[in-house]
Amino acid sequence: MASLPFQGHHRQAGGVGRDRGTVVADENVATDENVLASLHRTVDTALPALLKEALDRPGLTVATVCGGSMVLAMADLIEGRPATTLHAGLDLLRATGAIPIRARVVDDGDLVTGAGVTSGLDLGLYLLERELGPRVALAVERLFAHERRGTVWRNAGTEPTAGV
């Protein structure tokens, strides 16, 4: 298998694992690195151009869950913007210039990101509330038998003091 450069390491087809500062293949192990390698392959597709077009379109909201914000970050589409992803990907967001936020849902106007896969329901319900109001969101919450968790982070309000 050919190695490809990846974030200062090497990526090999079939998955990755760490070995003295390089990344080596291990197709039988599900790791965060395997997920990262899969997301990295996405950057080599037409998807980043479509996402850029969506982010540039006035009035359109782009929403991602879990690895979606990592794809945006790896494609250099959210530099300087607050976003969240699965806890294991927050360092990647920081390394690409995005502003990682530890929250289940982050609302940055035309970009709304969700953390891990289970936060996808929370993100969807938040968007329903944001676009259609709390009555619709609550009705869907009841339909799904899912009560939202956490506070949606928005760049608004007073900054908390140190140590909080």
C-alpha positions in Angstrom: 0.0 0.0 0.0 1.2 3.5 -0.8 1.6 6.0 2.0 0.2 9.5 1.6 1.2 12.5 3.7 -1.3 13.3 6.4 -1.0 16.0 9.1 2.7 15.3 9.6 2.3 11.5 9.5 1.5 9.1 6.8 -1.8 7.6 5.8 -2.3 4.3 4.2 -5.4 2.9 2.6 -7.5 0.6 4.8 -7.1 2.5 8.0 -4.4 3.9 10.2 -2.6 3.3 13.5 0.4 5.0 15.1 3.9 3.5 15.1 6.7 5.8 16.2 5.3 9.0 14.7 4.1 7.4 11.5 0.7 6.0 10.7 0.4 2.4 9.6 -2.5 0.4 8.2 -4.5 -2.0 10.3 -7.8 -2.8 8.6 -9.1 -4.8 11.5 -9.0 -2.2 14.2 -11.7 0.5 14.6 -9.9 3.6 15.9 -10.2 7.3 15.8 -7.4 7.3 13.3 -9.4 5.0 11.0 -12.3 7.6 11.1 -9.9 10.4 10.5 -8.3 8.7 7.5 -11.8 8.1 6.0 -12.7 11.8 6.5 -9.4 12.8 5.0 -10.3 10.8 1.8 -13.4 12.9 1.6 -11.4 16.0 1.1 -10.1 14.5 -2.1 -13.7 14.3 -3.6 -16.0 16.9 -5.0 -17.7 17.4 -1.6 -15.5 20.3 -0.4 -16.3 22.4 -3.5 -20.0 21.7 -2.9 -19.7 22.7 0.7 -17.9 25.9 -0.1 -20.6 26.8 -2.6 -23.2 26.1 0.1 -21.3 28.2 2.7 -21.0 31.0 0.2 -24.7 31.1 -0.6 -26.6 33.9 1.2 -29.5 32.7 3.3 -28.5 29.0 3.3 -27.6 27.2 6.6 -25.1 24.4 6.5 -25.5 21.9 9.4 -23.0 19.1 10.3 -22.8 16.4 12.8 -19.8 14.6 14.2 -17.2 14.3 11.4 -18.9 16.8 9.1 -17.3 19.7 10.8 -13.9 17.9 10.6 -14.4 17.6 6.8 -15.1 21.3 6.6 -12.0 22.0 8.7 -9.7 19.7 6.7 -10.9 21.4 3.5 -10.0 24.8 5.1 -13.6 26.0 4.9 -14.2 27.1 8.6 -10.9 28.8 9.6 -11.6 31.3 12.4 -15.2 30.0 12.9 -16.5 28.3 16.1 -17.6 24.7 15.6 -17.9 21.5 17.5 -17.4 17.8 16.7 -16.9 14.6 18.5 -14.6 15.2 21.5 -11.8 13.3 19.8 -11.8 15.7 16.9 -11.6 19.0 18.8 -7.8 19.1 18.5 -8.1 18.7 14.7 -10.5 21.7 14.5 -8.0 23.8 16.5 -5.1 22.6 14.3 -6.9 23.7 11.1 -7.7 27.2 12.5 -11.3 26.6 13.5 -12.4 27.5 17.0 -13.3 24.3 18.8 -16.2 24.7 21.3 -17.1 21.9 23.8 -20.9 21.9 23.3 -23.4 19.5 21.8 -24.6 22.2 19.3 -22.8 25.3 18.1 -24.7 28.0 16.2 -22.5 30.3 14.1 -25.3 31.8 12.0 -25.1 30.0 8.6 -23.1 27.2 10.1 -24.6 25.0 12.8 -22.5 22.0 14.0 -23.2 19.1 16.3 -20.8 17.1 18.4 -21.0 13.3 18.4 -23.5 11.4 16.4 -26.1 11.4 19.2 -26.2 15.2 19.2 -27.7 15.0 15.7 -31.2 14.8 17.1 -30.4 17.8 19.3 -29.1 19.8 16.3 -32.2 18.9 14.2 -34.6 19.9 17.0 -32.7 23.1 17.5 -32.9 24.0 13.8 -36.6 23.3 13.9 -37.0 25.7 16.9 -34.8 28.3 15.2 -36.6 28.2 11.9 -40.2 27.2 12.9 -40.5 28.0 16.6 -40.5 26.1 19.9 -44.0 24.7 19.4 -43.0 22.7 16.3 -39.7 21.6 18.0 -41.5 20.4 21.1 -44.1 18.5 19.0 -41.2 16.7 17.2 -39.4 16.1 20.5 -42.5 14.3 21.7 -42.9 12.4 18.5 -39.3 11.2 18.8 -39.6 10.7 22.5 -36.3 12.5 22.8 -35.6 15.4 25.2 -32.8 17.7 24.0 -29.7 18.0 26.1 -27.3 20.8 26.7 -27.2 24.5 25.8 -26.7 25.6 22.2 -23.5 27.7 22.1 -23.9 31.0 20.3 -21.4 33.9 20.1 -23.6 36.1 22.3 -23.9 37.2 25.9 -21.3 37.8 28.6 -18.0 36.0 28.6 -17.7 33.8 31.7 -14.9 34.7 34.1 -11.8 32.6 34.5 -12.3 29.4 36.6 -15.9 28.9 35.7 
